[in-house]
Amino acid sequence: MRGTLTERVLQSNKALKAEGLVSGTSGNCSARNGGRLIIKPSGVPYDEMEVADLVVVDIKSGEILEGQRRPSIDTDAHRAI
């Protein structure tokens, strides 16, 4: 699912940091694409994050579908929304 939407999720997360809306590595943006959720990985600094770091999870099960990192601790809240 890598592509434009994933790039927008990356840029949205970096914008959170640039605007001073987050501290450390806490807080994130995600995007839904059908039954999949693209979300920031846990513990990765915003200024070091790249598209390849983002994680794609199944919205219903929470199973990691794409990505090598652990998804954000907030993933369940994003899935519920």
C-alpha positions in Angstrom: 0.0 0.0 0.0 3.0 2.3 -0.3 2.3 5.4 -2.3 0.7 8.8 -2.1 -1.5 8.3 0.9 1.4 6.8 2.9 3.5 9.9 1.9 0.7 12.2 3.1 0.6 10.3 6.5 4.4 10.8 6.8 4.1 14.6 6.0 1.2 15.0 8.4 3.1 13.4 11.2 6.1 15.6 10.5 3.8 18.7 10.4 2.7 17.8 14.0 6.3 18.2 15.1 7.0 21.3 13.1 3.9 23.0 14.5 4.8 22.1 18.1 1.7 19.9 18.5 3.7 16.9 19.8 6.5 16.2 22.2 9.2 13.6 21.9 7.8 10.7 19.9 4.2 10.9 21.3 1.2 11.7 19.2 0.5 10.8 15.6 -1.7 11.0 12.5 -3.0 8.0 10.6 -5.1 7.3 7.5 -7.6 4.7 6.6 -7.6 3.0 3.2 -10.4 0.5 3.0 -9.8 -2.0 5.8 -6.3 -0.9 6.4 -4.8 1.8 8.6 -1.5 3.5 7.9 0.1 4.8 11.2 3.4 6.1 12.6 5.7 3.5 14.2 6.3 3.6 18.0 9.3 5.4 19.2 10.7 6.8 16.0 11.6 10.5 16.1 9.6 12.6 13.6 12.6 14.1 12.0 14.1 10.7 11.3 10.9 9.0 10.1 10.7 7.9 6.5 7.9 6.3 4.4 9.4 2.9 5.0 9.0 3.3 8.7 5.2 3.6 8.6 3.2 0.6 9.5 0.0 -0.7 7.8 -2.4 -2.7 10.0 -5.7 -4.4 9.5 -8.4 -2.3 11.0 -10.4 -5.2 12.3 -7.7 -7.4 13.7 -4.8 -5.1 14.3 -2.5 -7.5 12.5 0.5 -5.8 10.9 0.2 -6.1 7.1 3.2 -4.0 6.0 6.2 -2.5 7.8 9.0 -3.7 9.9 8.4 -1.6 13.0 6.0 -1.8 15.8 2.9 0.4 15.3 2.1 3.3 17.6 0.8 2.5 21.0 -2.3 4.6 19.9 -3.1 2.1 17.1 -6.1 0.6 18.9 -7.6 4.1 19.4 -7.1 4.9 15.7 -8.6 1.6 14.7 -11.7 2.3 16.9 -12.2 5.7 15.3 
